[in-house]
Every structure is written in structure tokens, then in C-alpha cells.
Amino acid sequence: MSFIRIMTMNRHDEAEEIFQQTCIVLWQKFSQYDPSGNFAAWACRIAHYEMLKYRESKRRIKLLSDETLESLALAAMPIAAEMGDRRMALSTCLKKLPSQDHDLIRERYFDGLSVSEIAKRVGRSTHAIYRELSRVHGRLSRCVDRSVSEGMQ
């Protein structure tokens, strides 16, 4: 939620507090979310409201004006929409990976294994695993870019 960090002008503790409250609200209101909608846009809107509520509760702290906050929220909407499109494309692109590449991505990013743990498990050097990850990242990036650009046509 770098959006919140920008709005609080690098007040890390306050940004963290707003982020935590936003997560709670997202969890509480998740049953109200329309799955056919854009989750990122919905979440950004809730974060915007949480920022306004926080601002109101801390009136003595001069943050950004309401107009600036509204401008930031409006500017974030297209970015959130694009990120939603990219996330959907990534999900599709992950499914297209060869099983070995898919397993590498799963172990690293979903299972949370470190590169050294993966290297040890497969009997290769960490350098070789970093190279493989870089290759797969490039492949995924190209696939996502292609999918998103095709979706815009």
C-alpha cells in the first residue's frame, strides 16, 4: 500500500496503522465484494475512506488536503484497474508455464522457500537458481504484457 505511505508523507507508523485498519475492513466487508468487479479498485477505495477516517480522528496532524486526497484516490483508480488486469493475466500465464518452471515459481513465491533452499533441494547452485528465476520472470513478464495489450485491443 505505497499509496497510503505517499498520503501520509512517509509517516511509517501512521501508514502502518491505516494499512492494518484497511486490512481489517477489507476482511470484514469481503462478503460485500462483487467478484465480477475489480478487487484492487474496491480495496483502494476502502483504503481511501480509512485514510479520511484516520485524518478526521487526528485533526491536529496536518496531512494532505481533502482535495489532494481525492485527486490521489482518483489517480489510483486506473492504476488499480490495470493491476487487476495484470494480476489476471499473470494467473493465466502461470498456468501456461512448463511444470518445472511452475514448480520453481510455486516453491519460491507461494511456498516461501529461499533460493538457497531450492538450490539445495535440486542439487544446483544458488546462482543457477537465480538465473532460472530470471528467465522465468522474463517469460512471465512478456506473457503478461502480451495478454494485457491484446485485452486492450
C-alpha positions in Angstrom: 0.0 0.0 0.0 2.6 2.6 -1.1 -0.5 4.8 -1.9 -1.1 5.2 1.8 2.6 5.8 2.5 2.5 8.6 -0.1 -0.5 10.2 1.5 1.0 10.2 5.0 4.2 11.8 3.7 6.4 8.9 5.0 5.0 8.7 8.5 5.6 5.0 8.6 3.8 4.2 11.9 0.7 6.1 10.8 0.8 4.4 7.4 1.1 1.0 9.1 -1.9 1.8 11.4 -4.0 2.9 8.4 -2.9 -0.2 6.4 -3.8 -2.5 9.3 -7.2 -0.9 9.7 -7.8 -1.1 6.0 -7.0 -4.9 6.1 -9.5 -5.4 8.9 -12.2 -3.5 7.0 -11.4 -5.5 3.8 -11.8 -8.7 5.8 -15.0 -7.6 7.5 -16.6 -6.4 4.2 -15.3 -9.1 1.9 -18.7 -10.8 1.7 -20.0 -7.5 0.2 -17.3 -7.6 -2.6 -18.7 -8.4 -6.1 -16.3 -11.0 -7.6 -17.1 -9.7 -11.1 -15.7 -6.3 -10.0 -12.1 -5.0 -9.7 -10.8 -6.1 -6.3 -7.9 -3.6 -6.4 -10.1 -0.7 -7.1 -12.5 -1.7 -4.4 -9.6 -2.1 -1.9 -8.2 1.3 -2.9 -11.5 2.9 -2.3 -11.7 1.4 1.2 -8.1 2.5 1.9 -9.1 6.0 0.8 -12.0 6.0 3.2 -9.8 4.7 6.0 -7.3 7.4 5.3 -10.1 10.0 5.6 -11.4 8.5 8.8 -7.8 8.5 10.2 -7.3 12.1 9.2 -10.6 13.1 10.9 -9.5 11.3 14.1 -6.1 13.0 14.1 -7.3 16.5 13.2 -4.3 18.1 14.9 -2.0 16.4 12.4 -1.8 18.2 9.1 -1.7 15.7 6.4 -2.9 16.3 2.9 -6.0 18.4 2.0 -9.3 16.6 1.2 -8.9 17.8 -2.4 -5.4 16.3 -2.7 -6.6 13.0 -1.1 -9.5 12.9 -3.6 -7.1 13.6 -6.5 -4.8 10.8 -5.4 -7.7 8.4 -5.0 -9.0 9.2 -8.5 -5.5 8.9 -9.9 -5.0 5.5 -8.3 -8.2 4.0 -9.8 -6.8 3.4 -13.4 -3.6 2.1 -11.9 -5.6 -0.3 -9.7 -7.7 -1.4 -12.7 -4.5 -2.1 -14.7 -3.0 -4.0 -11.8 -6.2 -6.1 -11.7 -5.8 -6.9 -15.4 -2.2 -7.7 -15.0 -2.9 -10.0 -12.0 -5.5 -11.9 -14.0 -3.0 -12.2 -16.9 -0.3 -13.4 -14.6 -2.6 -16.1 -13.2 -3.3 -17.3 -16.8 0.4 -17.1 -17.7 1.5 -19.1 -14.7 -0.8 -21.9 -15.9 1.0 -21.9 -19.3 4.4 -22.5 -17.7 6.1 -25.9 -18.2 5.8 -27.9 -14.9 9.4 -27.4 -13.9 9.2 -23.6 -14.2 5.8 -23.6 -12.5 7.2 -25.7 -9.6 10.1 -23.2 -9.3 7.8 -20.2 -9.0 5.5 -22.1 -6.6 8.3 -23.1 -4.3 9.9 -19.6 -4.3 6.8 -17.4 -4.1 3.9 -19.5 -2.8 5.7 -21.9 -0.5 8.2 -19.2 0.5 11.4 -21.3 0.1 14.6 -19.3 -0.2 16.8 -19.6 -3.3 19.4 -21.5 -1.2 16.7 -24.0 0.0 15.6 -24.6 -3.6 19.2 -24.9 -4.8 19.9 -27.4 -2.0 16.8 -29.4 -2.8 17.5 -29.7 -6.5 21.3 -30.1 -6.2 22.2 -26.9 -8.1 24.0 -23.7 -7.2 22.1 -20.6 -6.0 23.5 -18.8 -9.0 21.8 -21.3 -11.3 18.5 -20.9 -9.5 18.7 -17.1 -9.7 19.3 -17.5 -13.5 16.3 -19.8 -13.8 14.1 -17.4 -11.8 15.3 -14.5 -14.0 14.5 -16.5 -17.2 11.0 -17.4 -15.9 10.3 -13.9 -14.7 11.2 -12.6 -18.2 8.9 -15.2 -19.8 6.0 -14.3 -17.4 6.6 -10.6 -17.9 6.4 -10.9 -21.7 3.3 -13.1 -21.4 1.6 -10.7 -19.1 2.5 -7.7 -21.3 1.2 -9.5 -24.4 -2.0 -10.6 -22.7 -2.8 -7.1 -21.3 -2.1 -5.4 -24.7 -4.3 -8.0 -26.5 -7.0 -7.3 -24.0 -6.9 -3.6 -24.7 -7.4 -4.1 -28.5 
